[in-house]
Amino acid sequence: MKSTFTVRASAEGDLAAITAIYTHHVLHGLASFELEPPDAAEMGRRRADALARGLPYLVAEAGGGIAGYAYAAPYRTRPAYRYTLENSIYIDPAAQGRGAGRVLLEALSEACARAGYRQLIAVIGDSANTASIGLHAACGFKHAGLLPGVGFKFGRWVDSVLMQRELGDGERSLPGALSPPAK
């Protein structure tokens, strides 16, 4: 049975839950290639950086708690990439498979499109991560490539799967007046 989730902009008070969720994924999963989980202060710095760039940093709530979070970051720093973002999404293990990922990813994609961005890239850790690959495909992402063995974690080589979703007009038109600033 799926739960109902409320998606909203993250708040500073969400950092403990966000940090706990990310810590779990760093220590037990391959979605993140970090080996040591960052502390709450570092997670706060990362969130502040995204918000300072005008990028969405969202949480999904259910039953009074944070079920997951998602945010967008610049895909690359060179100016030609300024209309392309990379998404990140992490779900509390207790909420996995209940729809939090989908509502977060859909809300994040919509927010990025409204802001004038044209492409959203998913860099998914581990080609065996069928849940994340399936989630992204269900939300309109297409397979864009595979980088075999680019990470080494838990004593083994790990792939990265690249998926891409066009936002708004994508590449079919030139950027307009609502385009994001070059950062």
C-alpha positions as CSV (number, residue, x, y, z in Angstrom):
1,M,0.0,0.0,0.0
2,K,1.3,3.4,-1.0
3,S,1.4,6.3,1.5
4,T,0.5,9.8,0.8
5,F,3.5,12.2,0.8
6,T,3.6,16.0,1.0
7,V,6.5,17.5,-0.9
8,R,7.7,20.9,0.2
9,A,10.9,23.1,0.2
10,S,13.3,21.8,2.8
11,A,13.9,23.8,5.9
12,E,16.9,24.1,8.2
13,G,15.1,22.0,10.8
14,D,15.1,19.1,8.3
15,L,18.8,18.8,8.3
16,A,19.0,16.1,11.0
17,A,16.6,13.8,9.1
18,I,18.3,14.6,5.8
19,T,21.8,13.8,7.3
20,A,20.5,10.6,8.8
21,I,19.0,9.4,5.4
22,Y,22.2,10.3,3.5
23,T,24.4,8.7,6.2
24,H,22.5,5.4,5.7
25,H,23.0,5.5,1.9
26,V,26.7,6.3,2.2
27,L,27.3,3.5,4.7
28,H,25.1,0.9,3.2
29,G,24.5,1.7,-0.5
30,L,26.1,2.5,-3.8
31,A,23.8,5.4,-4.7
32,S,26.5,7.7,-3.3
33,F,30.2,7.2,-4.0
34,E,31.2,9.0,-0.8
35,L,32.9,6.7,1.6
36,E,32.5,8.7,4.8
37,P,29.2,10.4,5.6
38,P,29.3,14.2,6.0
39,D,28.1,15.7,9.2
40,A,25.0,17.9,9.6
41,A,27.1,21.1,9.2
42,E,28.5,19.9,5.9
43,M,25.0,18.8,4.8
44,G,23.7,22.3,5.8
45,R,26.5,23.9,3.7
46,R,25.6,21.8,0.7
47,R,21.9,22.7,1.1
48,A,22.7,26.4,1.5
49,D,24.8,26.3,-1.7
50,A,22.0,24.8,-3.7
51,L,19.5,27.4,-2.3
52,A,21.9,30.3,-2.9
53,R,22.0,29.2,-6.6
54,G,18.2,29.3,-6.6
55,L,17.9,25.6,-7.0
56,P,15.2,23.4,-5.5
57,Y,16.0,21.3,-2.4
58,L,12.9,19.4,-1.4
59,V,11.7,17.0,1.2
60,A,8.8,14.5,1.2
61,E,6.9,14.2,4.5
62,A,4.6,11.5,5.7
63,G,3.3,10.8,9.2
64,G,5.1,13.8,10.6
65,G,8.5,12.6,9.5
66,I,10.9,13.1,6.5
67,A,10.6,10.2,4.1
68,G,13.2,11.5,1.7
69,Y,14.8,14.4,0.0
70,A,15.8,15.5,-3.5
71,Y,17.8,18.4,-4.9
72,A,19.3,19.8,-8.1
73,A,22.8,20.9,-8.6
74,P,24.8,22.2,-11.5
75,Y,25.7,19.3,-13.8
76,R,29.1,20.9,-14.6
77,T,30.7,24.2,-13.8
78,R,31.6,25.4,-17.3
79,P,29.2,28.1,-18.6
80,A,27.9,26.1,-21.6
81,Y,26.3,23.7,-19.1
82,R,24.3,26.4,-17.4
83,Y,20.9,25.1,-18.5
84,T,21.6,21.5,-17.4
85,L,21.2,20.2,-13.8
86,E,22.0,17.0,-12.0
87,N,19.4,15.5,-9.7
88,S,20.0,13.7,-6.4
89,I,17.3,11.8,-4.5
90,Y,17.6,9.8,-1.3
91,I,14.8,7.9,0.5
92,D,14.6,6.8,4.1
93,P,14.9,3.0,4.1
94,A,11.6,2.7,5.9
95,A,9.8,4.7,3.2
96,Q,11.3,2.9,0.1
97,G,8.9,1.4,-2.3
98,R,6.0,3.6,-1.1
99,G,6.1,6.3,-3.7
100,A,8.2,9.0,-2.0
101,G,10.8,8.9,-4.7
102,R,8.3,9.4,-7.5
103,V,6.6,12.4,-5.9
104,L,10.0,14.0,-5.1
105,L,11.4,13.4,-8.6
106,E,8.3,14.7,-10.3
107,A,8.2,17.8,-8.1
108,L,12.0,18.4,-8.6
109,S,11.7,18.1,-12.4
110,E,8.8,20.5,-12.5
111,A,10.6,23.0,-10.3
112,C,13.7,22.8,-12.5
113,A,11.6,23.3,-15.7
114,R,9.8,26.3,-14.2
115,A,13.2,27.9,-13.4
116,G,14.1,27.7,-17.1
117,Y,16.5,24.7,-17.1
118,R,16.4,22.5,-20.2
119,Q,18.0,19.1,-19.2
120,L,18.1,17.1,-16.0
121,I,20.8,14.4,-15.6
122,A,20.7,11.5,-13.3
123,V,24.1,9.9,-12.4
124,I,23.0,6.6,-10.8
125,G,25.5,4.7,-8.7
126,D,25.5,1.0,-9.6
127,S,24.0,-0.5,-12.8
128,A,22.2,-3.0,-10.5
129,N,20.3,-0.2,-8.8
130,T,17.1,-1.2,-10.6
131,A,14.9,0.8,-8.2
132,S,16.5,4.1,-9.1
133,I,16.8,3.3,-12.8
134,G,13.2,2.3,-12.8
135,L,12.1,5.4,-10.9
136,H,13.9,7.7,-13.3
137,A,12.5,5.8,-16.4
138,A,9.0,6.1,-14.9
139,C,9.5,9.9,-14.5
140,G,10.5,10.4,-18.2
141,F,14.3,9.9,-18.1
142,K,16.0,8.0,-20.9
143,H,19.1,5.9,-20.7
144,A,22.0,8.1,-21.9
145,G,25.0,5.9,-21.1
146,L,27.0,3.6,-18.8
147,L,30.3,4.3,-17.2
148,P,31.6,0.9,-16.2
149,G,33.7,0.5,-13.1
150,V,34.2,4.3,-12.4
151,G,33.8,3.9,-8.6
152,F,35.3,1.6,-6.1
153,K,33.3,1.0,-2.9
154,F,32.7,-1.9,-0.6
155,G,35.6,-3.8,-2.2
156,R,34.3,-3.8,-5.7
157,W,34.1,-1.7,-8.9
158,V,30.8,0.1,-9.3
159,D,29.3,1.5,-12.5
160,S,27.5,4.8,-13.0
161,V,24.3,4.8,-15.1
162,L,23.6,8.1,-16.9
163,M,19.9,9.0,-17.6
164,Q,18.6,12.3,-19.0
165,R,15.3,14.0,-19.0
166,E,14.4,17.0,-21.3
167,L,12.7,19.9,-19.5
168,G,10.4,22.3,-21.2
169,D,11.5,22.8,-24.8
170,G,14.8,21.0,-24.2
171,E,17.0,21.7,-27.1
172,R,14.2,22.6,-29.5
173,S,14.4,26.3,-28.8
174,L,16.9,28.9,-27.6
175,P,16.9,29.8,-24.0
176,G,14.5,32.6,-23.2
177,A,14.2,35.5,-20.8
178,L,13.4,33.2,-17.9
179,S,16.7,31.4,-18.3
180,P,18.7,30.7,-15.2
181,P,21.7,32.9,-14.5
182,A,25.2,31.5,-15.4
183,K,26.8,30.4,-12.2
